[in-house]
C-alpha cells in the first residue's frame, strides 16, 4: 500500500499493538521481573543525588538561596508531567516511555524526534553524572588514605570557558570511564540483578543524605538566606531570572520519572505499578531535594558554592571541623552516582531497544541474549559512547543540554494525553486518569516546561537545533523506509 508523505509522517502505532510488541517481538522479548519497590527505586536512583551532589554548584550562583524556589518550580513541572506519564504508562505499557507514547498518539515522525531528545537526554546525563563522580571519589581518597588522583587523570581533554574550546592533550578523566565499565558489567548480567543492586544503593544513598541534613542543621544560620534572591545581575541572573535559569539547570534531575516509564517491558502488572512507581519516586525525590538544599544553604553562604568541588562533603567538614563526616558523605556520593549512572544507561538502552523493534534504527539494538534476555550489543555501544564523552569532555554545558531534551520530551508526553483520550474514545483502557479532564493538567505542564526552557543559554538551543537537523536527516534517509509499521 502506497502512502503519501503526510500519512507516513503521522502514522501511529495503536496502544494495543505497543503492548503486544512489549510481550514479544521476533521470538525474543524482555523479562518481566520488576515489582513496585524496585521500580520506584529505579526512579529514585536516577534522580536523587544528581541535583544535590553536583548541580548545586551551578544553580546556587545563579539563584542564591532562592534556589529552593528553583527546585520547587522544577518539582511542580515534573509533578504535572508525572500525572501525564502515569496515565499514558497505564495505557501504553511498553518500553520506550515518551517515544512509545508519541508513537501511539502524534505519529511516527514526532516519535522519532522525541526519541532523539531522549537519547540526548540519557546519554549526556550518564556522562555528566559520571564526570561529577571524580570529585567525590577524590575527596574520599584524600580523607581516607591521604592520597589523591593525579590531576591529569581526573581532568577532561576538552574544556569550554563559555567562549573558547581549549584542548589539553595530556588529560583524560579516567574515573568516570571506570564507573561506566562497572555499570556495563552489571547491566549485561541482567535486569533483575542490576535492579536489586540499584535498590540497595538507593537505600544507602537516602540514609547518607539524611545523615548530611542532620549534621548540616547543627550549623544552620538563618542569615545565610538573606538576601534571598541573587542581587548580582552582572551575568543576567538577578531576581527571578536567576531562579528560572537555575530551575532549568536542575530540571534534568527529574529524569528519573522518565526512567520508570522506560521499564514498561520488564514490570510486573505495568498498568498498576508504573503509575504508582512514577508518583512514588516524585514524592521521595522532592522531599529529599528540599531537605538537603535547605540544610546546605543554612550551613554555608551562597557565594561559597561557586566552583566548589565535592560541595556537600566540604560543608560537613567545615561544620564539624572533622574529616570523618566528609569521608562518610563522599563514600555515599560515590555509591549514589554509581546508581544514577546505572539506571541512566539502563534507560538509554531500553529506548534504543524500542526504536529498533519498530525498525527505525538497525536490528543490532534489539538483539537480546538468549539466557539473560539482555540487549548486549545495545548495552556495549551505549556504554562505549557514554564512557568516551565522560572521559574526554567538560561537563559545563552538559547539564543544560540534558534539561532541554527532558523538557521537550515532557511537553510531548503532556500533549499526548488529550490526543490518546480522543483516539480511544469510549473504548479507552481503564486505569489512572489525570484529574480535571484531559486538557488542564497537560496544558499547565506544557506552559511550565516552556517557562523553564526560556532562560536556558543560547548555545544550548544552537546545539540542540543541530542535533534535531541530524535527526531529521536520519529519519528521511533510513527510518521512514525501514519502519515496520510502514511495511504492513
GUZA-178247 format. One record per residue (C-alpha): x, y negated, z; residue in one letter. Coordinates in Angstrom, 3 decimals. Last residue first. Layout:
N
+----------+----------+----------+-------+
|        x |        y |        z | lumza |
+----------+----------+----------+-------+
|        X |        Y |        Z |     a |
...
+----------+----------+----------+-------+
// end
This chain:
488
+----------+----------+----------+-------+
|        x |        y |        z | lumza |
+----------+----------+----------+-------+
|    2.270 |    3.763 |    6.904 |     x |
|    5.635 |    2.427 |    5.709 |     x |
|    5.104 |   -1.118 |    7.017 |     x |
|    4.644 |    0.051 |   10.608 |     x |
|    7.904 |    1.966 |   10.389 |     x |
|    9.690 |   -1.299 |    9.546 |     x |
|   12.616 |   -0.701 |    7.194 |     x |
|   11.997 |   -3.457 |    4.652 |     x |
|   10.983 |   -6.140 |    7.166 |     x |
|   13.943 |   -5.266 |    9.377 |     x |
|   16.769 |   -5.421 |    6.859 |     x |
|   17.276 |   -8.606 |    4.792 |     x |
|   14.185 |  -10.531 |    5.945 |     x |
|   14.635 |   -9.723 |    9.647 |     x |
|   18.402 |  -10.115 |    9.617 |     x |
|   18.123 |  -13.600 |    8.081 |     x |
|   15.527 |  -14.665 |   10.651 |     x |
|   17.797 |  -13.513 |   13.490 |     x |
|   20.804 |  -15.397 |   12.105 |     x |
|   18.719 |  -18.593 |   11.989 |     x |
|   17.493 |  -17.955 |   15.548 |     x |
|   21.072 |  -17.626 |   16.812 |     x |
|   21.979 |  -20.911 |   15.110 |     x |
|   18.977 |  -22.617 |   16.718 |     x |
|   20.001 |  -21.287 |   20.164 |     x |
|   23.499 |  -22.697 |   19.705 |     x |
|   22.059 |  -26.137 |   18.893 |     x |
|   19.454 |  -25.997 |   21.677 |     x |
|   22.110 |  -25.160 |   24.279 |     x |
|   24.363 |  -27.926 |   22.997 |     x |
|   21.597 |  -30.451 |   23.676 |     x |
|   21.604 |  -29.538 |   27.365 |     x |
|   18.390 |  -28.241 |   29.018 |     x |
|   16.096 |  -31.034 |   30.235 |     x |
|   13.067 |  -30.208 |   28.052 |     x |
|   13.134 |  -26.480 |   28.893 |     x |
|   11.760 |  -26.946 |   32.403 |     x |
|    8.660 |  -28.804 |   31.226 |     x |
|    8.221 |  -26.477 |   28.242 |     x |
|    8.150 |  -23.455 |   30.588 |     x |
|    5.607 |  -25.174 |   32.860 |     x |
|    3.385 |  -26.018 |   29.893 |     x |
|    3.462 |  -22.408 |   28.659 |     x |
|    2.597 |  -21.068 |   32.138 |     x |
|   -0.233 |  -23.568 |   32.563 |     x |
|   -1.768 |  -22.320 |   29.318 |     x |
|   -1.365 |  -18.661 |   30.328 |     x |
|   -3.052 |  -19.395 |   33.707 |     x |
|   -5.982 |  -21.346 |   32.220 |     x |
|   -6.585 |  -19.490 |   28.919 |     x |
|   -7.585 |  -15.847 |   29.502 |     x |
|  -10.090 |  -16.408 |   32.321 |     x |
|   -9.713 |  -17.901 |   35.794 |     x |
|   -7.656 |  -14.985 |   37.167 |     x |
|   -5.211 |  -12.901 |   35.092 |     x |
|   -6.529 |   -9.389 |   34.542 |     x |
|   -5.286 |   -6.156 |   36.147 |     x |
|   -6.702 |   -2.967 |   34.676 |     x |
|   -9.414 |   -1.674 |   32.393 |     x |
|   -8.456 |   -1.253 |   28.752 |     x |
|  -10.104 |   -3.621 |   26.299 |     x |
|  -13.036 |   -2.292 |   24.285 |     x |
|  -15.265 |   -5.329 |   24.921 |     x |
|  -12.839 |   -7.485 |   22.980 |     x |
|   -9.536 |   -5.746 |   22.255 |     x |
|   -8.298 |   -8.352 |   19.777 |     x |
|   -9.637 |  -11.309 |   21.782 |     x |
|   -8.038 |  -10.121 |   25.021 |     x |
|   -4.805 |   -9.452 |   23.111 |     x |
|   -4.679 |  -13.018 |   21.791 |     x |
|   -5.642 |  -14.511 |   25.153 |     x |
|   -2.719 |  -12.723 |   26.868 |     x |
|   -0.134 |  -13.010 |   24.060 |     x |
|    0.279 |  -16.766 |   24.544 |     x |
|    1.690 |  -16.166 |   28.031 |     x |
|    4.067 |  -13.472 |   26.794 |     x |
|    5.254 |  -15.809 |   24.034 |     x |
|    5.970 |  -18.525 |   26.583 |     x |
|    7.937 |  -16.133 |   28.809 |     x |
|   10.111 |  -15.051 |   25.876 |     x |
|   10.977 |  -18.670 |   25.099 |     x |
|   11.715 |  -19.425 |   28.750 |     x |
|   13.986 |  -16.382 |   29.089 |     x |
|   15.980 |  -17.215 |   25.958 |     x |
|   16.340 |  -20.836 |   27.061 |     x |
|   17.446 |  -19.723 |   30.525 |     x |
|   20.114 |  -17.306 |   29.263 |     x |
|   21.633 |  -20.068 |   27.157 |     x |
|   21.569 |  -22.368 |   30.194 |     x |
|   23.522 |  -19.892 |   32.346 |     x |
|   26.008 |  -19.015 |   29.573 |     x |
|   27.231 |  -22.562 |   29.062 |     x |
|   29.924 |  -22.705 |   31.747 |     x |
|   30.552 |  -18.931 |   31.969 |     x |
|   33.967 |  -19.088 |   30.276 |     x |
|   34.816 |  -16.477 |   27.676 |     x |
|   37.191 |  -13.492 |   27.367 |     x |
|   36.397 |  -10.733 |   29.841 |     x |
|   32.679 |  -11.306 |   30.168 |     x |
|   32.175 |  -11.553 |   26.400 |     x |
|   34.179 |   -8.378 |   25.732 |     x |
|   32.465 |   -6.491 |   28.567 |     x |
|   28.938 |   -7.425 |   27.392 |     x |
|   29.764 |   -6.324 |   23.829 |     x |
|   31.238 |   -2.967 |   24.905 |     x |
|   28.449 |   -2.336 |   27.409 |     x |
|   25.792 |   -2.862 |   24.746 |     x |
|   27.503 |   -0.515 |   22.272 |     x |
|   28.023 |    2.212 |   24.894 |     x |
|   24.408 |    2.015 |   26.085 |     x |
|   22.954 |    2.303 |   22.565 |     x |
|   25.236 |    5.231 |   21.759 |     x |
|   24.062 |    6.966 |   24.973 |     x |
|   20.291 |    6.436 |   24.737 |     x |
|   19.594 |    8.505 |   27.912 |     x |
|   17.379 |   11.614 |   27.844 |     x |
|   19.810 |   13.260 |   30.326 |     x |
|   19.817 |   16.672 |   28.609 |     x |
|   19.052 |   15.975 |   24.925 |     x |
|   20.986 |   12.670 |   24.892 |     x |
|   18.859 |    9.978 |   23.266 |     x |
|   19.039 |    8.436 |   19.783 |     x |
|   17.100 |    5.170 |   19.730 |     x |
|   19.911 |    2.655 |   19.137 |     x |
|   21.586 |    4.750 |   16.423 |     x |
|   18.375 |    4.535 |   14.383 |     x |
|   19.306 |    1.144 |   12.899 |     x |
|   17.247 |   -2.023 |   13.646 |     x |
|   13.619 |   -2.883 |   12.809 |     x |
|   12.565 |    0.765 |   12.503 |     x |
|    9.952 |    0.615 |   15.284 |     x |
|   11.951 |    3.000 |   17.477 |     x |
|   14.964 |    0.736 |   16.890 |     x |
|   13.164 |   -2.194 |   18.490 |     x |
|   12.085 |   -0.094 |   21.479 |     x |
|   15.579 |    1.337 |   22.053 |     x |
|   17.111 |   -2.153 |   21.708 |     x |
|   14.768 |   -3.313 |   24.471 |     x |
|   15.720 |   -0.323 |   26.602 |     x |
|   19.462 |   -1.003 |   26.165 |     x |
|   19.156 |   -4.653 |   27.213 |     x |
|   17.110 |   -3.805 |   30.287 |     x |
|   19.722 |   -1.296 |   31.507 |     x |
|   22.462 |   -3.884 |   30.950 |     x |
|   20.537 |   -6.256 |   33.226 |     x |
|   19.817 |   -3.473 |   35.714 |     x |
|   23.490 |   -2.640 |   36.218 |     x |
|   24.745 |   -6.233 |   36.149 |     x |
|   22.371 |   -7.196 |   38.949 |     x |
|   23.256 |   -4.094 |   40.990 |     x |
|   27.012 |   -4.727 |   40.688 |     x |
|   26.408 |   -8.392 |   41.461 |     x |
|   24.906 |   -7.490 |   44.802 |     x |
|   27.594 |   -4.969 |   45.783 |     x |
|   30.356 |   -7.545 |   45.253 |     x |
|   28.168 |  -10.120 |   46.982 |     x |
|   27.774 |   -7.857 |   49.997 |     x |
|   31.543 |   -7.416 |   50.263 |     x |
|   31.922 |  -11.183 |   49.986 |     x |
|   29.393 |  -11.674 |   52.791 |     x |
|   31.126 |   -9.192 |   55.106 |     x |
|   34.523 |  -10.795 |   54.479 |     x |
|   33.078 |  -14.273 |   54.930 |     x |
|   31.674 |  -13.202 |   58.304 |     x |
|   35.108 |  -11.702 |   59.205 |     x |
|   37.203 |  -14.779 |   58.412 |     x |
|   36.480 |  -16.950 |   61.423 |     x |
|   35.839 |  -20.666 |   61.923 |     x |
|   32.160 |  -19.813 |   62.325 |     x |
|   30.553 |  -22.493 |   60.150 |     x |
|   33.521 |  -22.945 |   57.798 |     x |
|   33.941 |  -19.212 |   57.179 |     x |
|   30.219 |  -18.820 |   56.653 |     x |
|   30.173 |  -21.647 |   54.118 |     x |
|   33.200 |  -20.226 |   52.285 |     x |
|   31.414 |  -16.905 |   51.850 |     x |
|   28.359 |  -18.675 |   50.443 |     x |
|   30.443 |  -20.600 |   47.914 |     x |
|   32.574 |  -17.826 |   46.414 |     x |
|   34.339 |  -20.544 |   44.417 |     x |
|   33.311 |  -24.180 |   44.858 |     x |
|   33.380 |  -26.362 |   41.742 |     x |
|   30.556 |  -28.569 |   43.002 |     x |
|   29.090 |  -27.282 |   46.274 |     x |
|   30.819 |  -29.844 |   48.530 |     x |
|   28.603 |  -32.763 |   47.461 |     x |
|   25.506 |  -31.002 |   48.832 |     x |
|   26.780 |  -31.083 |   52.408 |     x |
|   27.100 |  -27.665 |   54.051 |     x |
|   25.211 |  -25.784 |   56.781 |     x |
|   21.704 |  -27.089 |   56.090 |     x |
|   22.210 |  -26.689 |   52.354 |     x |
|   23.203 |  -23.051 |   52.781 |     x |
|   20.339 |  -22.225 |   55.188 |     x |
|   17.737 |  -23.913 |   52.966 |     x |
|   19.032 |  -22.095 |   49.873 |     x |
|   19.210 |  -18.728 |   51.685 |     x |
|   15.599 |  -18.797 |   52.884 |     x |
|   14.269 |  -20.277 |   49.633 |     x |
|   15.887 |  -17.613 |   47.477 |     x |
|   14.911 |  -14.829 |   49.890 |     x |
|   11.213 |  -15.698 |   49.907 |     x |
|   11.091 |  -16.204 |   46.134 |     x |
|   12.752 |  -12.867 |   45.354 |     x |
|   10.526 |  -10.796 |   47.635 |     x |
|    7.335 |  -12.311 |   46.202 |     x |
|    8.478 |  -12.009 |   42.585 |     x |
|    9.508 |   -8.364 |   43.041 |     x |
|    6.094 |   -7.481 |   44.462 |     x |
|    4.300 |   -9.215 |   41.596 |     x |
|    6.302 |   -7.354 |   38.942 |     x |
|    6.197 |   -3.973 |   40.707 |     x |
|    2.454 |   -4.202 |   41.232 |     x |
|    1.866 |   -4.950 |   37.547 |     x |
|    4.227 |   -2.072 |   36.534 |     x |
|    2.830 |    0.460 |   39.044 |     x |
|   -0.834 |    0.645 |   38.051 |     x |
|   -0.779 |    0.805 |   34.257 |     x |
|    2.679 |    2.418 |   34.422 |     x |
|    1.495 |    5.631 |   36.149 |     x |
|    5.029 |    6.986 |   36.607 |     x |
|    7.498 |    4.615 |   35.017 |     x |
|   10.084 |    5.525 |   32.364 |     x |
|    8.537 |    4.088 |   29.197 |     x |
|    7.445 |    0.885 |   30.946 |     x |
|   10.989 |    0.101 |   32.113 |     x |
|   11.255 |   -3.101 |   30.067 |     x |
|    8.424 |   -4.587 |   32.172 |     x |
|   10.472 |   -4.467 |   35.363 |     x |
|   13.376 |   -6.159 |   33.556 |     x |
|   11.122 |   -9.051 |   32.567 |     x |
|   10.422 |   -9.851 |   36.190 |     x |
|   14.134 |   -9.581 |   36.959 |     x |
|   14.916 |  -12.420 |   34.548 |     x |
|   13.883 |  -14.706 |   37.378 |     x |
|   17.492 |  -15.778 |   37.883 |     x |
|   17.390 |  -17.335 |   34.401 |     x |
|   15.457 |  -20.186 |   35.984 |     x |
|   18.449 |  -21.393 |   37.973 |     x |
|   19.834 |  -23.690 |   35.261 |     x |
|   16.465 |  -24.904 |   34.006 |     x |
|   15.396 |  -25.705 |   37.563 |     x |
|   18.643 |  -27.658 |   37.970 |     x |
|   17.715 |  -29.824 |   34.988 |     x |
|   14.239 |  -30.346 |   36.436 |     x |
|   15.617 |  -31.393 |   39.818 |     x |
|   18.243 |  -33.612 |   38.210 |     x |
|   15.568 |  -35.412 |   36.215 |     x |
|   13.537 |  -35.700 |   39.423 |     x |
|   15.991 |  -38.176 |   40.927 |     x |
|   19.362 |  -38.806 |   39.246 |     x |
|   20.836 |  -36.251 |   36.881 |     x |
|   21.904 |  -38.494 |   33.981 |     x |
|   25.628 |  -37.885 |   34.437 |     x |
|   26.293 |  -41.198 |   36.220 |     x |
|   22.894 |  -40.963 |   37.934 |     x |
|   24.252 |  -40.302 |   41.413 |     x |
|   21.321 |  -40.577 |   43.833 |     x |
|   20.523 |  -36.838 |   43.808 |     x |
|   17.291 |  -36.346 |   45.738 |     x |
|   17.051 |  -35.507 |   49.454 |     x |
|   19.259 |  -38.314 |   50.723 |     x |
|   19.468 |  -36.964 |   53.359 |     x |
|   19.167 |  -33.147 |   53.453 |     x |
|   22.596 |  -32.746 |   55.059 |     x |
|   21.340 |  -34.837 |   57.975 |     x |
|   19.233 |  -31.835 |   59.054 |     x |
|   22.395 |  -30.074 |   60.212 |     x |
|   22.277 |  -26.259 |   60.492 |     x |
|   25.449 |  -24.635 |   61.792 |     x |
|   23.638 |  -21.808 |   63.578 |     x |
|   21.375 |  -21.581 |   60.504 |     x |
|   24.367 |  -20.343 |   58.492 |     x |
|   24.727 |  -17.280 |   60.748 |     x |
|   21.139 |  -16.037 |   60.394 |     x |
|   20.963 |  -17.032 |   56.718 |     x |
|   24.104 |  -15.081 |   55.839 |     x |
|   22.938 |  -11.949 |   57.665 |     x |
|   19.573 |  -12.170 |   55.866 |     x |
|   21.534 |  -12.350 |   52.607 |     x |
|   23.581 |   -9.297 |   53.624 |     x |
|   20.429 |   -7.324 |   54.537 |     x |
|   18.871 |   -8.190 |   51.187 |     x |
|   22.003 |   -6.966 |   49.422 |     x |
|   22.144 |   -3.676 |   51.323 |     x |
|   18.522 |   -2.951 |   50.362 |     x |
|   19.340 |   -3.868 |   46.751 |     x |
|   22.382 |   -1.570 |   46.693 |     x |
|   20.318 |    1.424 |   47.812 |     x |
|   17.647 |    0.696 |   45.190 |     x |
|   20.309 |    0.347 |   42.461 |     x |
|   21.845 |    3.726 |   43.280 |     x |
|   18.403 |    5.306 |   43.046 |     x |
|   17.751 |    3.552 |   39.729 |     x |
|   21.138 |    4.714 |   38.371 |     x |
|   20.445 |    8.343 |   39.281 |     x |
|   16.898 |    8.291 |   37.947 |     x |
|   17.959 |    6.540 |   34.757 |     x |
|   20.694 |    8.975 |   33.736 |     x |
|   24.434 |    9.674 |   33.833 |     x |
|   24.952 |    7.242 |   30.936 |     x |
|   23.671 |    4.402 |   33.119 |     x |
|   26.143 |    5.190 |   35.900 |     x |
|   29.147 |    5.315 |   33.562 |     x |
|   28.133 |    2.068 |   31.865 |     x |
|   27.773 |    0.281 |   35.187 |     x |
|   31.314 |    1.283 |   36.132 |     x |
|   32.618 |    0.055 |   32.758 |     x |
|   30.737 |   -3.240 |   33.189 |     x |
|   32.446 |   -3.820 |   36.550 |     x |
|   35.887 |   -3.039 |   35.117 |     x |
|   35.282 |   -5.632 |   32.414 |     x |
|   34.151 |   -8.174 |   35.010 |     x |
|   37.384 |   -7.587 |   36.990 |     x |
|   39.740 |   -8.100 |   33.971 |     x |
|   39.225 |  -11.751 |   33.059 |     x |
|   41.945 |  -12.162 |   30.440 |     x |
|   44.480 |  -14.962 |   30.220 |     x |
|   47.723 |  -15.219 |   28.223 |     x |
|   46.089 |  -16.673 |   25.101 |     x |
|   44.532 |  -19.613 |   26.933 |     x |
|   42.323 |  -21.144 |   24.228 |     x |
|   40.671 |  -24.508 |   24.910 |     x |
|   37.308 |  -25.489 |   23.467 |     x |
|   36.515 |  -29.189 |   23.616 |     x |
|   33.508 |  -31.328 |   24.589 |     x |
|   31.745 |  -29.690 |   27.555 |     x |
|   35.079 |  -28.558 |   29.104 |     x |
|   34.990 |  -25.145 |   27.451 |     x |
|   37.392 |  -22.288 |   28.252 |     x |
|   38.275 |  -19.312 |   26.029 |     x |
|   40.740 |  -16.770 |   27.455 |     x |
|   38.900 |  -16.456 |   30.720 |     x |
|   40.602 |  -16.311 |   34.142 |     x |
|   40.749 |  -13.349 |   36.528 |     x |
|   43.841 |  -11.546 |   35.220 |     x |
|   45.899 |  -14.719 |   34.570 |     x |
|   45.098 |  -15.964 |   38.086 |     x |
|   46.657 |  -12.901 |   39.701 |     x |
|   44.102 |  -11.080 |   41.906 |     x |
|   44.505 |  -11.994 |   45.547 |     x |
|   46.121 |  -10.310 |   48.524 |     x |
|   45.683 |  -10.932 |   52.252 |     x |
|   44.113 |   -7.489 |   52.643 |     x |
|   40.539 |   -8.029 |   53.839 |     x |
|   40.144 |  -11.808 |   53.638 |     x |
|   42.020 |  -12.227 |   50.347 |     x |
|   40.548 |   -9.074 |   48.811 |     x |
|   37.017 |  -10.200 |   49.668 |     x |
|   37.595 |  -13.679 |   48.244 |     x |
|   38.948 |  -12.115 |   45.013 |     x |
|   35.904 |   -9.879 |   44.714 |     x |
|   33.674 |  -12.873 |   45.396 |     x |
|   35.283 |  -14.960 |   42.669 |     x |
|   35.526 |  -12.102 |   40.135 |     x |
|   31.802 |  -11.228 |   40.358 |     x |
|   30.930 |  -14.566 |   38.741 |     x |
|   32.134 |  -13.182 |   35.400 |     x |
|   29.899 |  -10.120 |   35.786 |     x |
|   26.958 |  -12.438 |   36.437 |     x |
|   27.609 |  -14.295 |   33.195 |     x |
|   28.246 |  -11.214 |   31.030 |     x |
|   25.039 |   -9.448 |   32.056 |     x |
|   23.089 |  -12.679 |   31.689 |     x |
|   24.624 |  -13.217 |   28.251 |     x |
|   23.422 |   -9.833 |   27.012 |     x |
|   20.039 |   -9.988 |   28.713 |     x |
|   18.955 |  -13.406 |   27.471 |     x |
|   20.473 |  -13.223 |   24.002 |     x |
|   18.939 |   -9.774 |   23.506 |     x |
|   15.654 |  -11.065 |   24.909 |     x |
|   15.618 |  -14.052 |   22.582 |     x |
|   16.361 |  -11.771 |   19.623 |     x |
|   13.486 |   -9.507 |   20.658 |     x |
|   11.216 |  -12.562 |   20.812 |     x |
|   12.126 |  -13.397 |   17.223 |     x |
|   11.426 |   -9.767 |   16.262 |     x |
|    8.023 |   -9.964 |   17.949 |     x |
|    7.226 |  -13.188 |   16.088 |     x |
|    7.966 |  -11.404 |   12.807 |     x |
|    5.970 |   -8.304 |   13.761 |     x |
|    2.733 |   -9.960 |   14.845 |     x |
|    1.057 |  -12.139 |   17.477 |     x |
|   -0.624 |   -9.428 |   19.566 |     x |
|    0.710 |   -5.881 |   19.766 |     x |
|    4.179 |   -6.827 |   18.519 |     x |
|    4.304 |   -9.723 |   20.994 |     x |
|    3.589 |   -7.440 |   23.967 |     x |
|    6.154 |   -4.898 |   22.812 |     x |
|    8.818 |   -7.609 |   22.474 |     x |
|    7.918 |   -9.190 |   25.798 |     x |
|    8.451 |   -5.832 |   27.539 |     x |
|   10.489 |   -3.454 |   25.364 |     x |
|    9.463 |   -0.105 |   26.831 |     x |
|    5.741 |    0.570 |   26.583 |     x |
|    2.756 |    0.058 |   28.867 |     x |
|    0.751 |   -2.258 |   26.562 |     x |
|   -2.488 |   -2.828 |   28.512 |     x |
|   -1.123 |   -2.590 |   32.055 |     x |
|    2.074 |   -4.428 |   31.154 |     x |
|   -0.033 |   -7.111 |   29.469 |     x |
|   -1.940 |   -7.945 |   32.635 |     x |
|    1.107 |   -7.962 |   34.930 |     x |
|    3.190 |   -9.918 |   32.425 |     x |
|    0.549 |  -12.654 |   32.356 |     x |
|    0.490 |  -12.776 |   36.166 |     x |
|    4.287 |  -12.863 |   36.157 |     x |
|    4.151 |  -15.831 |   33.791 |     x |
|    2.354 |  -17.937 |   36.371 |     x |
|    4.737 |  -16.695 |   39.050 |     x |
|    7.805 |  -17.403 |   36.915 |     x |
|    6.652 |  -20.984 |   36.478 |     x |
|    5.944 |  -21.308 |   40.193 |     x |
|    9.309 |  -19.717 |   41.055 |     x |
|   11.196 |  -22.061 |   38.717 |     x |
|    9.417 |  -25.067 |   40.205 |     x |
|   10.062 |  -23.765 |   43.738 |     x |
|   13.746 |  -23.115 |   42.969 |     x |
|   14.104 |  -26.620 |   41.589 |     x |
|   12.280 |  -28.025 |   44.626 |     x |
|   14.940 |  -26.437 |   46.843 |     x |
|   17.493 |  -28.040 |   44.512 |     x |
|   16.231 |  -31.218 |   46.197 |     x |
|   19.303 |  -30.943 |   48.440 |     x |
|   21.297 |  -32.386 |   45.514 |     x |
|   19.651 |  -31.937 |   42.101 |     x |
|   22.519 |  -31.798 |   39.603 |     x |
|   25.438 |  -31.038 |   41.944 |     x |
|   23.182 |  -28.416 |   43.621 |     x |
|   22.486 |  -26.534 |   40.362 |     x |
|   25.928 |  -25.506 |   39.093 |     x |
|   27.470 |  -24.296 |   42.370 |     x |
|   24.054 |  -23.000 |   43.469 |     x |
|   24.197 |  -20.997 |   40.237 |     x |
|   26.513 |  -18.326 |   41.560 |     x |
|   25.538 |  -16.457 |   44.736 |     x |
|   22.018 |  -17.889 |   45.046 |     x |
|   20.613 |  -17.644 |   41.551 |     x |
|   22.377 |  -14.363 |   40.802 |     x |
|   21.704 |  -12.718 |   44.163 |     x |
|   18.060 |  -11.777 |   43.966 |     x |
|   17.014 |  -11.250 |   40.365 |     x |
|   18.063 |   -8.057 |   38.618 |     x |
|   18.096 |   -6.083 |   41.881 |     x |
|   14.690 |   -7.461 |   42.861 |     x |
|   13.174 |   -6.296 |   39.577 |     x |
|   14.880 |   -2.897 |   39.727 |     x |
|   13.861 |   -2.697 |   43.409 |     x |
|   10.231 |   -3.049 |   42.375 |     x |
|   10.671 |   -0.082 |   40.011 |     x |
|   12.488 |    1.921 |   42.702 |     x |
|    9.508 |    1.333 |   45.050 |     x |
|    6.679 |    1.832 |   42.525 |     x |
|    7.851 |    5.178 |   41.121 |     x |
|   10.403 |    5.792 |   38.359 |     x |
|   10.977 |    9.238 |   36.802 |     x |
|    9.146 |    9.126 |   33.479 |     x |
|   11.737 |   10.497 |   31.001 |     x |
|   12.468 |    8.679 |   27.755 |     x |
|   11.438 |   10.186 |   24.482 |     x |
|   12.571 |   12.685 |   21.897 |     x |
|   10.803 |   14.518 |   19.096 |     x |
|   10.801 |   11.600 |   16.674 |     x |
|    8.992 |    9.436 |   19.136 |     x |
|    7.436 |   10.464 |   22.399 |     x |
|    5.337 |    9.088 |   25.234 |     x |
|    6.235 |    5.452 |   24.568 |     x |
|    5.067 |    5.876 |   20.992 |     x |
|    1.593 |    6.773 |   22.270 |     x |
|    1.519 |    3.641 |   24.464 |     x |
|    2.556 |    1.431 |   21.567 |     x |
|   -0.110 |    3.074 |   19.418 |     x |
|   -2.797 |    2.244 |   21.998 |     x |
|   -1.637 |   -1.375 |   22.082 |     x |
|   -2.027 |   -1.585 |   18.306 |     x |
|    1.149 |   -2.619 |   16.417 |     x |
|    0.568 |   -5.861 |   14.601 |     x |
|    1.109 |   -7.074 |   11.048 |     x |
|    1.727 |  -10.834 |   11.036 |     x |
|    4.908 |  -11.091 |    8.965 |     x |
|    3.994 |   -8.245 |    6.629 |     x |
|    0.493 |   -9.582 |    6.011 |     x |
|    1.893 |  -13.034 |    5.248 |     x |
|    4.388 |  -11.635 |    2.771 |     x |
|    1.591 |   -9.794 |    0.957 |     x |
|    1.232 |   -6.083 |    1.479 |     x |
|    1.454 |   -3.333 |   -1.126 |     x |
|    0.000 |    0.000 |    0.000 |     x |
+----------+----------+----------+-------+
// end
